[in-house]
């Protein structure tokens, strides 16, 4: 889809609305944002385009968030459809939101899990927790202390003694993550008006 038009094609809007449950007006708003980010009029967003979003300049997890738009194992350009798909997770949850809707607490938590699961293997290792902690706190806390915090995060998340071994830390799986996280907090914190 090119972005030379002042509005996305109607058939694209209809499909995006069906896939994301975004209202038509929000899709049009996102279209204008997409066009603004696509300075060279290529019809898609690159990693460089996405990194110019002002909020990302302040976010220590910006690279991981950009990976949601441009998965390492997928195309390295973000179409308008993909842009809407990712941002649909951040719609406020309403009483009529169903569990399979992208803005449900479950899907918000799943998206957050993907941010932590850097290698995309469906598990969060202690090394991945440690890497996220380093990105979040920088050099304010020493490596030994960060390692202790990461270990505690993993131990508190994995409540299955059979998954522990003397030589290896268990990994946090999606079920562990869901049991550990407060879905109401995720629902609230991951809601943005756009």
Z-matrix of the N, CA and C atoms (Angstrom, degrees):
N
C 1 1.437
C 2 1.519 1 108.12
N 3 1.305 2 118.16 1 124.09
C 4 1.458 3 122.14 2 175.94
C 5 1.508 4 109.69 3 -78.65
N 6 1.322 5 115.93 4 169.73
C 7 1.452 6 116.64 5 -178.66
C 8 1.515 7 112.13 6 -124.99
N 9 1.310 8 116.73 7 27.92
C 10 1.456 9 119.07 8 -179.92
C 11 1.527 10 112.29 9 -79.31
N 12 1.318 11 118.31 10 -17.84
C 13 1.466 12 121.45 11 179.30
C 14 1.517 13 110.89 12 -79.43
N 15 1.316 14 116.26 13 158.05
C 16 1.461 15 120.04 14 177.97
C 17 1.526 16 112.14 15 -79.92
N 18 1.330 17 117.07 16 -7.99
C 19 1.461 18 121.68 17 177.43
C 20 1.523 19 108.46 18 -148.45
N 21 1.331 20 117.16 19 150.15
C 22 1.464 21 119.04 20 178.25
C 23 1.524 22 110.58 21 -68.60
N 24 1.347 23 117.44 22 153.27
C 25 1.473 24 119.57 23 177.84
C 26 1.529 25 111.35 24 -57.40
N 27 1.315 26 116.01 25 143.14
C 28 1.465 27 122.42 26 -176.55
C 29 1.525 28 111.63 27 -55.29
N 30 1.348 29 117.21 28 -42.02
C 31 1.467 30 119.28 29 -178.85
C 32 1.530 31 111.04 30 -64.07
N 33 1.333 32 117.85 31 -33.94
C 34 1.464 33 120.70 32 176.56
C 35 1.524 34 110.22 33 -68.84
N 36 1.314 35 116.94 34 -42.17
C 37 1.461 36 121.29 35 178.62
C 38 1.529 37 109.81 36 -60.77
N 39 1.315 38 117.01 37 -44.28
C 40 1.468 39 120.94 38 179.70
C 41 1.529 40 111.27 39 -60.62
N 42 1.335 41 116.63 40 -43.72
C 43 1.468 42 120.30 41 -179.34
C 44 1.527 43 111.07 42 -68.88
N 45 1.305 44 117.40 43 -42.28
C 46 1.468 45 120.89 44 178.99
C 47 1.525 46 110.07 45 -63.84
N 48 1.319 47 116.68 46 -42.11
C 49 1.474 48 120.70 47 178.14
C 50 1.531 49 109.80 48 -60.12
N 51 1.314 50 116.08 49 -43.48
C 52 1.468 51 120.70 50 179.92
C 53 1.536 52 110.83 51 -64.39
N 54 1.340 53 117.16 52 -44.05
C 55 1.469 54 121.77 53 -176.20
C 56 1.524 55 113.64 54 -74.55
N 57 1.337 56 116.95 55 -33.33
C 58 1.461 57 120.05 56 -171.93
C 59 1.523 58 114.59 57 -112.29
N 60 1.318 59 116.84 58 -17.44
C 61 1.461 60 123.69 59 -173.71
C 62 1.530 61 112.12 60 63.36
N 63 1.337 62 116.18 61 20.77
C 64 1.461 63 119.80 62 172.57
C 65 1.523 64 108.21 63 -72.37
N 66 1.326 65 118.31 64 138.88
C 67 1.460 66 120.03 65 174.72
C 68 1.534 67 109.90 66 -66.09
N 69 1.310 68 116.83 67 152.11
C 70 1.464 69 122.53 68 -178.04
C 71 1.526 70 110.93 69 -54.78
N 72 1.321 71 118.11 70 -41.75
C 73 1.461 72 120.37 71 -178.93
C 74 1.531 73 111.14 72 -62.31
N 75 1.336 74 117.43 73 -38.87
C 76 1.476 75 119.90 74 178.39
C 77 1.523 76 110.43 75 -67.98
N 78 1.323 77 117.17 76 -37.13
C 79 1.463 78 120.47 77 177.64
C 80 1.525 79 109.45 78 -61.85
N 81 1.319 80 116.35 79 -42.41
C 82 1.474 81 119.90 80 178.37
C 83 1.532 82 110.88 81 -65.44
N 84 1.324 83 117.06 82 -39.26
C 85 1.464 84 120.63 83 177.11
C 86 1.526 85 110.28 84 -62.87
N 87 1.327 86 116.00 85 -43.98
C 88 1.468 87 120.09 86 178.34
C 89 1.525 88 111.28 87 -65.17
N 90 1.329 89 117.07 88 -34.05
C 91 1.466 90 120.74 89 177.41
C 92 1.536 91 110.19 90 -59.47
N 93 1.331 92 115.73 91 -46.17
C 94 1.461 93 119.44 92 -179.93
C 95 1.532 94 110.95 93 -63.84
N 96 1.317 95 116.36 94 -38.49
C 97 1.478 96 120.07 95 177.35
C 98 1.526 97 110.00 96 -65.30
N 99 1.322 98 116.60 97 -42.42
C 100 1.468 99 122.46 98 179.21
C 101 1.526 100 109.85 99 -60.47
N 102 1.316 101 116.30 100 -47.40
C 103 1.475 102 121.60 101 179.90
C 104 1.533 103 109.85 102 -61.96
N 105 1.333 104 117.34 103 -41.56
C 106 1.469 105 120.52 104 178.33
C 107 1.528 106 111.67 105 -62.06
N 108 1.321 107 116.93 106 -38.08
C 109 1.468 108 120.47 107 -179.83
C 110 1.528 109 112.18 108 -73.65
N 111 1.328 110 116.44 109 -29.53
C 112 1.468 111 121.91 110 -179.65
C 113 1.528 112 109.52 111 -85.21
N 114 1.316 113 115.72 112 71.90
C 115 1.473 114 121.37 113 -174.51
C 116 1.531 115 113.27 114 -61.60
N 117 1.330 116 117.79 115 -31.05
C 118 1.471 117 120.67 116 -176.33
C 119 1.526 118 112.63 117 -94.76
N 120 1.333 119 117.00 118 7.01
C 121 1.475 120 122.90 119 174.59
C 122 1.529 121 113.31 120 57.96
N 123 1.344 122 116.20 121 42.31
C 124 1.468 123 120.75 122 179.06
C 125 1.531 124 112.92 123 -83.01
N 126 1.328 125 116.74 124 -19.47
C 127 1.458 126 120.30 125 -178.57
C 128 1.519 127 112.88 126 92.20
N 129 1.323 128 117.29 127 5.21
C 130 1.465 129 122.54 128 176.37
C 131 1.523 130 107.72 129 -152.90
N 132 1.333 131 115.95 130 168.23
C 133 1.454 132 120.86 131 178.55
C 134 1.520 133 110.20 132 -109.59
N 135 1.304 134 115.26 133 136.33
C 136 1.459 135 121.60 134 176.14
C 137 1.524 136 109.01 135 -94.72
N 138 1.318 137 116.57 136 173.50
C 139 1.463 138 121.83 137 175.16
C 140 1.536 139 109.85 138 -57.58
N 141 1.314 140 115.81 139 -40.41
C 142 1.457 141 120.92 140 179.28
C 143 1.538 142 111.07 141 -63.18
N 144 1.337 143 116.73 142 -43.18
C 145 1.469 144 120.44 143 177.68
C 146 1.531 145 110.68 144 -59.27
N 147 1.332 146 115.40 145 -47.88
C 148 1.463 147 120.07 146 -177.45
C 149 1.529 148 111.58 147 -66.22
N 150 1.319 149 117.00 148 -33.95
C 151 1.470 150 119.59 149 -179.09
C 152 1.529 151 111.79 150 -69.45
N 153 1.320 152 117.88 151 -12.10
C 154 1.464 153 121.30 152 178.35
C 155 1.534 154 112.90 153 -86.47
N 156 1.317 155 117.35 154 -0.08
C 157 1.463 156 120.41 155 175.56
C 158 1.532 157 106.80 156 -67.38
N 159 1.338 158 117.73 157 121.17
C 160 1.470 159 120.59 158 -173.54
C 161 1.536 160 115.10 159 -52.50
N 162 1.318 161 117.69 160 -39.36
C 163 1.470 162 119.78 161 -178.67
C 164 1.524 163 111.92 162 -63.41
N 165 1.328 164 117.26 163 -27.23
C 166 1.464 165 120.27 164 179.93
C 167 1.525 166 111.52 165 -71.55
N 168 1.315 167 117.70 166 -26.59
C 169 1.461 168 120.59 167 -180.00
C 170 1.528 169 110.94 168 -62.34
N 171 1.319 170 116.98 169 -27.71
C 172 1.455 171 122.28 170 -178.28
C 173 1.521 172 113.58 171 -97.19
N 174 1.311 173 117.14 172 -8.84
C 175 1.457 174 120.78 173 -172.68
C 176 1.522 175 110.95 174 -98.16
N 177 1.339 176 117.55 175 119.33
C 178 1.468 177 119.44 176 179.98
C 179 1.535 178 113.05 177 -66.06
N 180 1.310 179 116.98 178 -15.78
C 181 1.470 180 120.46 179 179.99
C 182 1.525 181 111.77 180 -101.70
N 183 1.320 182 117.18 181 18.14
C 184 1.468 183 121.61 182 -175.39
C 185 1.525 184 112.66 183 -53.80
N 186 1.319 185 118.02 184 -45.29
C 187 1.471 186 120.16 185 -178.67
C 188 1.526 187 111.20 186 -61.37
N 189 1.322 188 116.87 187 -40.19
C 190 1.470 189 120.48 188 178.67
C 191 1.521 190 110.81 189 -67.25
N 192 1.321 191 116.91 190 -37.25
C 193 1.470 192 120.51 191 179.03
C 194 1.521 193 109.60 192 -68.46
N 195 1.314 194 117.40 193 -41.26
C 196 1.465 195 120.89 194 177.25
C 197 1.525 196 110.08 195 -61.56
N 198 1.323 197 116.94 196 -34.10
C 199 1.476 198 120.60 197 176.63
C 200 1.529 199 112.10 198 -60.17
N 201 1.330 200 117.77 199 -25.75
C 202 1.466 201 120.01 200 176.52
C 203 1.529 202 110.33 201 -65.89
N 204 1.318 203 116.44 202 -36.35
C 205 1.468 204 121.56 203 178.12
C 206 1.532 205 111.16 204 -78.92
N 207 1.321 206 116.14 205 -31.68
C 208 1.470 207 122.57 206 -176.47
C 209 1.525 208 109.14 207 -130.48
N 210 1.341 209 117.66 208 75.01
C 211 1.461 210 119.03 209 -177.44
C 212 1.531 211 110.96 210 -56.23
N 213 1.348 212 116.75 211 137.77
C 214 1.463 213 120.10 212 -177.94
C 215 1.533 214 114.06 213 -53.00
N 216 1.327 215 117.21 214 -30.42
C 217 1.469 216 119.65 215 -178.86
C 218 1.528 217 112.47 216 -96.57
N 219 1.342 218 117.04 217 10.15
C 220 1.464 219 120.79 218 -178.80
C 221 1.515 220 111.29 219 -119.14
N 222 1.330 221 115.80 220 -170.49
C 223 1.466 222 119.35 221 178.86
C 224 1.526 223 110.71 222 -61.55
N 225 1.312 224 116.21 223 145.20
C 226 1.457 225 120.36 224 -179.19
C 227 1.526 226 111.79 225 -96.08
N 228 1.315 227 114.53 226 37.34
C 229 1.457 228 121.57 227 170.53
C 230 1.527 229 107.03 228 -142.55
N 231 1.299 230 115.22 229 143.06
C 232 1.462 231 120.75 230 -176.73
C 233 1.523 232 109.23 231 -104.13
N 234 1.310 233 115.74 232 114.25
C 235 1.461 234 121.04 233 177.04
C 236 1.528 235 109.39 234 -75.17
N 237 1.316 236 116.22 235 166.93
C 238 1.457 237 120.02 236 177.08
C 239 1.524 238 110.14 237 -62.29
N 240 1.330 239 117.25 238 -38.82
C 241 1.467 240 121.27 239 178.49
C 242 1.537 241 110.57 240 -57.89
N 243 1.346 242 115.94 241 -47.40
C 244 1.471 243 121.13 242 -179.15
C 245 1.538 244 109.97 243 -65.09
N 246 1.308 245 116.52 244 -41.55
C 247 1.461 246 122.20 245 178.48
C 248 1.535 247 109.74 246 -55.43
N 249 1.322 248 116.49 247 -48.54
C 250 1.473 249 121.66 248 178.68
C 251 1.521 250 111.39 249 -65.71
N 252 1.344 251 116.79 250 -41.24
C 253 1.461 252 121.39 251 -178.99
C 254 1.530 253 110.80 252 -57.96
N 255 1.329 254 117.05 253 -48.28
C 256 1.469 255 119.92 254 -178.83
C 257 1.528 256 110.36 255 -66.87
N 258 1.322 257 116.82 256 -46.64
C 259 1.462 258 119.79 257 -176.80
C 260 1.530 259 112.88 258 -68.49
N 261 1.319 260 117.67 259 -23.20
C 262 1.472 261 120.27 260 178.28
C 263 1.528 262 111.74 261 -61.26
N 264 1.329 263 117.05 262 -25.89
C 265 1.469 264 120.60 263 177.79
C 266 1.527 265 111.95 264 -63.03
N 267 1.335 266 116.38 265 -24.35
C 268 1.453 267 121.15 266 -174.09
C 269 1.527 268 113.94 267 -93.79
N 270 1.334 269 116.52 268 4.05
C 271 1.463 270 119.13 269 174.92
C 272 1.526 271 108.79 270 -64.36
N 273 1.299 272 117.94 271 144.41
C 274 1.466 273 118.38 272 174.15
C 275 1.527 274 110.48 273 -59.70
N 276 1.308 275 115.42 274 143.33
C 277 1.457 276 121.42 275 177.63
C 278 1.524 277 107.73 276 -82.78
N 279 1.321 278 115.40 277 136.88
C 280 1.463 279 121.15 278 -179.76
C 281 1.542 280 108.56 279 -115.17
N 282 1.310 281 116.51 280 167.15
C 283 1.465 282 118.88 281 179.40
C 284 1.536 283 113.20 282 -57.37
N 285 1.349 284 117.95 283 -28.98
C 286 1.466 285 119.71 284 -178.88
C 287 1.540 286 113.12 285 -91.17
N 288 1.351 287 117.54 286 6.31
C 289 1.462 288 120.62 287 177.99
C 290 1.525 289 108.91 288 -68.22
N 291 1.312 290 115.71 289 129.19
C 292 1.463 291 121.25 290 179.03
C 293 1.526 292 109.84 291 -94.47
N 294 1.325 293 117.58 292 158.15
C 295 1.468 294 121.91 293 -176.69
C 296 1.530 295 112.90 294 -58.89
N 297 1.336 296 117.79 295 -31.04
C 298 1.466 297 119.23 296 -179.08
C 299 1.532 298 112.90 297 -85.17
N 300 1.338 299 118.73 298 -1.97
C 301 1.464 300 121.87 299 176.47
C 302 1.530 301 109.13 300 -73.37
N 303 1.320 302 116.71 301 144.87
C 304 1.460 303 121.12 302 -177.84
C 305 1.523 304 112.89 303 -60.62
N 306 1.325 305 118.15 304 -27.59
C 307 1.457 306 121.01 305 -179.32
C 308 1.528 307 113.17 306 -93.80
N 309 1.327 308 117.25 307 12.47
C 310 1.467 309 119.97 308 176.73
C 311 1.528 310 109.06 309 -72.76
N 312 1.313 311 116.29 310 158.77
C 313 1.469 312 121.16 311 178.41
C 314 1.531 313 110.13 312 -55.85
N 315 1.330 314 116.96 313 -40.68
C 316 1.472 315 120.61 314 179.97
C 317 1.530 316 111.30 315 -60.48
N 318 1.322 317 117.46 316 -49.03
C 319 1.467 318 119.94 317 -177.41
C 320 1.529 319 111.68 318 -70.44
N 321 1.315 320 117.63 319 -31.35
C 322 1.465 321 120.29 320 174.59
C 323 1.536 322 109.00 321 -64.49
N 324 1.340 323 116.63 322 -44.62
C 325 1.468 324 120.74 323 178.62
C 326 1.530 325 110.70 324 -63.98
N 327 1.318 326 115.99 325 -39.63
C 328 1.471 327 119.78 326 178.78
C 329 1.529 328 110.88 327 -62.70
N 330 1.323 329 116.51 328 -40.59
C 331 1.463 330 120.49 329 177.78
C 332 1.529 331 110.34 330 -65.08
N 333 1.324 332 116.72 331 -41.29
C 334 1.460 333 120.60 332 177.50
C 335 1.533 334 109.97 333 -62.92
N 336 1.319 335 116.53 334 -40.61
C 337 1.470 336 121.14 335 177.22
C 338 1.533 337 109.86 336 -57.94
N 339 1.333 338 116.62 337 -41.33
C 340 1.467 339 120.77 338 179.34
C 341 1.522 340 111.78 339 -63.71
N 342 1.330 341 117.22 340 -32.94
C 343 1.465 342 120.00 341 176.63
C 344 1.528 343 109.72 342 -63.84
N 345 1.334 344 117.09 343 -42.17
C 346 1.463 345 121.19 344 -179.73
C 347 1.528 346 112.34 345 -74.68
N 348 1.324 347 117.37 346 -32.84
C 349 1.464 348 122.27 347 -178.10
C 350 1.532 349 109.51 348 -82.57
N 351 1.309 350 115.74 349 77.13
C 352 1.464 351 121.96 350 -173.22
C 353 1.512 352 115.40 351 -59.37
N 354 1.332 353 117.51 352 -34.33
C 355 1.470 354 118.87 353 -177.93
C 356 1.526 355 112.58 354 -93.73
N 357 1.327 356 116.84 355 -1.86
C 358 1.463 357 120.81 356 175.03
C 359 1.520 358 114.93 357 69.27
N 360 1.341 359 117.43 358 24.58
C 361 1.468 360 119.39 359 -178.38
C 362 1.528 361 113.52 360 -91.22
N 363 1.334 362 117.10 361 5.22
C 364 1.465 363 120.37 362 178.24
C 365 1.514 364 113.63 363 84.47
N 366 1.336 365 117.34 364 9.58
C 367 1.464 366 122.57 365 179.03
C 368 1.523 367 108.67 366 -141.01
N 369 1.319 368 115.48 367 149.32
C 370 1.456 369 120.47 368 175.55
C 371 1.524 370 107.39 369 -109.17
N 372 1.318 371 115.52 370 113.62
C 373 1.465 372 120.50 371 -179.66
C 374 1.521 373 110.22 372 -83.77
N 375 1.324 374 115.82 373 166.68
C 376 1.452 375 119.60 374 176.76
C 377 1.527 376 109.89 375 -61.54
N 378 1.326 377 117.33 376 -35.64
C 379 1.461 378 121.24 377 178.47
C 380 1.534 379 111.08 378 -62.60
N 381 1.337 380 116.71 379 -38.53
C 382 1.469 381 120.15 380 178.24
C 383 1.528 382 110.97 381 -68.41
N 384 1.338 383 116.96 382 -40.15
C 385 1.469 384 120.59 383 176.03
C 386 1.524 385 109.09 384 -61.40
N 387 1.324 386 116.31 385 -44.21
C 388 1.463 387 121.38 386 -179.79
C 389 1.534 388 111.30 387 -62.41
N 390 1.315 389 116.49 388 -41.52
C 391 1.462 390 120.40 389 179.72
C 392 1.535 391 110.69 390 -63.57
N 393 1.331 392 117.09 391 -43.86
C 394 1.469 393 121.15 392 178.09
C 395 1.527 394 110.22 393 -62.53
N 396 1.323 395 116.54 394 -44.63
C 397 1.465 396 119.55 395 178.90
C 398 1.527 397 110.93 396 -59.84
N 399 1.325 398 117.06 397 -42.52
C 400 1.471 399 120.69 398 178.18
C 401 1.528 400 110.85 399 -60.89
N 402 1.336 401 116.17 400 -42.22
C 403 1.458 402 119.92 401 179.32
C 404 1.521 403 110.82 402 -64.32
N 405 1.317 404 116.61 403 -35.23
C 406 1.460 405 120.58 404 -175.52
C 407 1.534 406 113.14 405 -79.20
N 408 1.330 407 117.59 406 -36.69
C 409 1.464 408 119.41 407 -174.92
C 410 1.521 409 113.16 408 -107.51
N 411 1.320 410 117.98 409 -9.20
C 412 1.465 411 120.66 410 179.62
C 413 1.511 412 110.96 411 62.84
N 414 1.300 413 116.21 412 -135.67
C 415 1.468 414 120.42 413 -177.41
C 416 1.528 415 111.92 414 -98.80
N 417 1.317 416 117.29 415 15.93
C 418 1.467 417 120.91 416 -178.97
C 419 1.524 418 113.40 417 -70.97
N 420 1.327 419 116.78 418 -22.11
C 421 1.468 420 121.61 419 -179.78
C 422 1.519 421 107.23 420 -127.76
N 423 1.320 422 116.64 421 139.08
C 424 1.461 423 122.14 422 -178.12
C 425 1.523 424 113.00 423 -68.13
N 426 1.334 425 115.73 424 158.95
C 427 1.464 426 121.63 425 -178.43
C 428 1.524 427 113.06 426 -59.42
N 429 1.342 428 117.51 427 -40.19
C 430 1.467 429 119.95 428 -179.76
C 431 1.528 430 111.53 429 -63.93
N 432 1.312 431 115.74 430 -42.63
C 433 1.463 432 120.03 431 179.73
C 434 1.528 433 110.44 432 -67.30
N 435 1.345 434 117.07 433 -41.25
C 436 1.475 435 120.24 434 177.21
C 437 1.523 436 110.89 435 -62.16
N 438 1.327 437 116.60 436 -40.32
C 439 1.473 438 120.50 437 178.93
C 440 1.525 439 110.43 438 -62.14
N 441 1.320 440 117.30 439 -39.20
C 442 1.464 441 120.93 440 178.29
C 443 1.533 442 110.69 441 -65.85
N 444 1.319 443 115.87 442 -41.13
C 445 1.469 444 119.80 443 178.57
C 446 1.530 445 109.82 444 -64.54
N 447 1.329 446 117.39 445 -44.98
C 448 1.473 447 121.45 446 179.66
C 449 1.523 448 110.40 447 -60.66
N 450 1.317 449 116.69 448 -43.73
C 451 1.469 450 120.83 449 179.61
C 452 1.525 451 110.24 450 -61.51
N 453 1.312 452 116.30 451 -42.31
C 454 1.470 453 120.08 452 179.95
C 455 1.530 454 111.08 453 -65.20
N 456 1.342 455 117.01 454 -40.78
C 457 1.460 456 121.13 455 177.71
C 458 1.525 457 110.20 456 -57.75
N 459 1.321 458 116.38 457 -46.18
C 460 1.472 459 120.56 458 -179.00
C 461 1.525 460 110.00 459 -65.80
N 462 1.335 461 118.05 460 -47.55
C 463 1.462 462 120.59 461 -179.62
C 464 1.527 463 112.19 462 -60.73
N 465 1.320 464 117.23 463 -39.84
C 466 1.457 465 119.51 464 -179.78
C 467 1.524 466 112.17 465 -73.15
N 468 1.319 467 116.89 466 -23.32
C 469 1.467 468 120.74 467 -179.68
C 470 1.516 469 112.65 468 -84.43
N 471 1.325 470 117.00 469 -34.65
C 472 1.471 471 121.43 470 -176.81
C 473 1.516 472 108.30 471 -98.32
N 474 1.305 473 116.47 472 105.74
C 475 1.465 474 121.57 473 -178.16
C 476 1.523 475 113.03 474 -99.98
N 477 1.314 476 116.98 475 25.02
C 478 1.464 477 121.14 476 -177.56
C 479 1.526 478 108.82 477 -117.86
N 480 1.326 479 115.36 478 100.57
C 481 1.473 480 121.12 479 -177.76
C 482 1.530 481 112.57 480 -56.27
N 483 1.324 482 118.11 481 -29.81
C 484 1.468 483 120.48 482 -178.03
C 485 1.531 484 112.32 483 -67.25
N 486 1.337 485 117.50 484 -15.56
C 487 1.466 486 120.76 485 -179.78
C 488 1.526 487 112.77 486 -91.14
N 489 1.338 488 116.37 487 -2.87
C 490 1.457 489 119.86 488 178.42
C 491 1.520 490 109.48 489 -89.42
N 492 1.314 491 116.07 490 141.93
C 493 1.462 492 120.50 491 173.07
C 494 1.522 493 107.29 492 -135.66
N 495 1.334 494 117.37 493 154.49
C 496 1.464 495 119.25 494 -176.90
C 497 1.533 496 113.34 495 -64.27
N 498 1.323 497 117.24 496 -24.42
C 499 1.464 498 120.62 497 -173.98
C 500 1.523 499 114.50 498 -101.04
N 501 1.328 500 117.26 499 -9.30
C 502 1.459 501 118.40 500 -173.15
C 503 1.521 502 110.87 501 -147.73
N 504 1.330 503 114.73 502 137.54
C 505 1.461 504 120.17 503 175.02
C 506 1.525 505 108.89 504 -75.25
N 507 1.328 506 117.27 505 141.60
C 508 1.467 507 117.72 506 175.31
C 509 1.525 508 110.01 507 -70.79
N 510 1.309 509 116.76 508 162.36
C 511 1.463 510 122.11 509 175.26
C 512 1.517 511 108.86 510 -101.74
N 513 1.317 512 115.86 511 151.06
C 514 1.454 513 121.88 512 177.80
C 515 1.524 514 107.63 513 -84.04
N 516 1.321 515 116.79 514 121.63
C 517 1.459 516 121.83 515 177.93
C 518 1.526 517 108.95 516 -98.03
N 519 1.307 518 116.08 517 168.49
C 520 1.472 519 120.69 518 -175.76
C 521 1.532 520 111.46 519 -55.78
N 522 1.321 521 118.39 520 -42.36
C 523 1.470 522 120.72 521 179.28
C 524 1.528 523 111.18 522 -60.97
N 525 1.353 524 116.71 523 -41.59
C 526 1.466 525 120.94 524 177.12
C 527 1.524 526 109.86 525 -61.10
N 528 1.309 527 114.98 526 -45.26
C 529 1.464 528 122.05 527 -177.86
C 530 1.526 529 110.08 528 -60.08
N 531 1.332 530 116.64 529 -45.08
C 532 1.466 531 120.89 530 -179.52
C 533 1.525 532 111.55 531 -64.92
N 534 1.336 533 117.18 532 -37.02
C 535 1.460 534 120.36 533 179.79
C 536 1.524 535 111.36 534 -71.02
N 537 1.329 536 116.52 535 -30.90
C 538 1.456 537 121.70 536 -176.64
C 539 1.520 538 112.49 537 -81.78
N 540 1.320 539 116.28 538 -36.88
C 541 1.462 540 121.02 539 -174.27
C 542 1.529 541 110.85 540 -81.85
N 543 1.296 542 115.33 541 146.25
C 544 1.461 543 121.57 542 173.35
C 545 1.529 544 107.00 543 -86.98
N 546 1.317 545 117.11 544 105.07
C 547 1.459 546 121.16 545 -174.92
C 548 1.524 547 112.73 546 -61.49
N 549 1.306 548 117.90 547 -31.48
C 550 1.471 549 119.94 548 178.10
C 551 1.533 550 110.42 549 -66.04
N 552 1.333 551 116.41 550 -38.69
C 553 1.465 552 120.18 551 177.74
C 554 1.518 553 110.03 552 -66.76
N 555 1.324 554 117.23 553 -43.97
C 556 1.470 555 121.37 554 177.85
C 557 1.525 556 109.59 555 -59.52
N 558 1.319 557 115.26 556 -46.17
C 559 1.460 558 121.27 557 -179.65
C 560 1.532 559 110.51 558 -56.11
N 561 1.320 560 116.06 559 -43.22
C 562 1.458 561 121.13 560 -178.32
C 563 1.533 562 111.93 561 -73.46
N 564 1.337 563 116.82 562 -47.93
C 565 1.466 564 121.62 563 -175.02
C 566 1.529 565 112.60 564 -69.00
N 567 1.322 566 116.83 565 -27.45
C 568 1.457 567 119.96 566 -177.39
C 569 1.523 568 112.39 567 -100.76
N 570 1.300 569 116.88 568 27.70
C 571 1.453 570 121.42 569 175.83
C 572 1.519 571 109.11 570 -111.58
N 573 1.328 572 114.43 571 123.14
C 574 1.460 573 121.49 572 -177.66
C 575 1.509 574 108.41 573 -131.27
N 576 1.299 575 116.55 574 136.47
C 577 1.470 576 119.22 575 174.27
C 578 1.520 577 107.69 576 -87.14
N 579 1.338 578 114.77 577 127.92
C 580 1.476 579 119.32 578 176.95
C 581 1.494 580 110.08 579 -136.00
